[in-house]
Amino acid sequence: MTPAKQAGLWLIQFLSFLLIFSAFYLLLPEVYLFDRFSDRIGFITEQDWNDLFMFAVLATSVIINTLVIFAVATLKKGRV
């Protein structure tokens, strides 16, 4: 694989991660989740909540992006 193809593939994978991350960050009801979490756990500072919420969004985005890349690679390998 040429360096240009590797760079292009990396860019596509990064853009897919960015799209998944943005969708999660924009579509998850943060205030509702905060209320539910604080009702179950108790008092939580805003900074702790922001850290927890951002970690959850990032981790979920990475896992889903990995699954998407794996599925596309599997499908592509099967066709060739």
C-alpha positions in Angstrom: 0.0 0.0 0.0 1.4 3.4 -1.0 1.9 6.1 1.6 -0.9 8.2 -0.1 -3.4 5.3 0.2 -2.4 4.8 3.9 -2.9 8.5 4.6 -6.2 8.5 2.7 -7.4 5.4 4.6 -6.4 7.0 7.9 -8.3 10.2 7.0 -11.4 8.2 6.2 -11.2 6.4 9.4 -10.7 9.6 11.4 -13.6 11.2 9.6 -15.8 8.2 10.5 -14.8 8.6 14.1 -15.5 12.3 14.1 -18.9 11.7 12.6 -19.8 9.0 15.2 -18.4 11.1 18.1 -20.3 14.3 16.9 -23.6 12.3 16.6 -23.3 10.9 20.1 -22.3 14.2 21.6 -25.1 16.1 19.9 -27.9 13.5 20.2 -27.4 12.2 23.8 -29.6 14.0 26.3 -26.9 15.1 28.7 -29.2 16.9 31.2 -31.5 13.9 31.4 -28.6 11.5 31.9 -27.1 13.8 34.5 -30.4 13.9 36.4 -30.8 10.1 36.3 -27.1 9.5 37.3 -27.3 12.0 40.2 -30.6 10.5 41.4 -29.0 7.0 41.5 -25.5 7.9 42.8 -26.1 11.1 44.7 -24.3 14.5 44.4 -21.7 14.8 41.6 -19.8 17.9 40.8 -20.1 19.4 37.3 -16.4 18.7 36.5 -16.8 15.0 37.5 -19.9 14.7 35.4 -18.2 16.4 32.4 -15.2 14.0 32.8 -17.5 11.0 33.0 -19.8 12.0 30.2 -16.9 12.8 27.8 -15.1 9.6 28.6 -18.3 7.6 27.9 -18.9 9.4 24.6 -15.3 8.9 23.5 -15.1 5.3 24.6 -18.4 4.4 22.9 -17.4 6.3 19.7 -14.1 4.4 19.6 -15.8 1.0 20.0 -18.4 1.7 17.4 -15.8 3.1 15.0 -13.7 0.0 15.5 -16.7 -2.2 14.7 -17.5 -0.1 11.6 -13.9 -0.4 10.3 -13.8 -4.1 11.0 -17.1 -4.7 9.2 -16.1 -2.6 6.2 -12.7 -4.4 6.0 -14.4 -7.8 6.3 -16.9 -7.0 3.5 -14.1 -5.6 1.3 -11.9 -8.7 1.8 -14.9 -10.9 1.0 -15.5 -9.2 -2.4 -11.9 -9.3 -3.5 
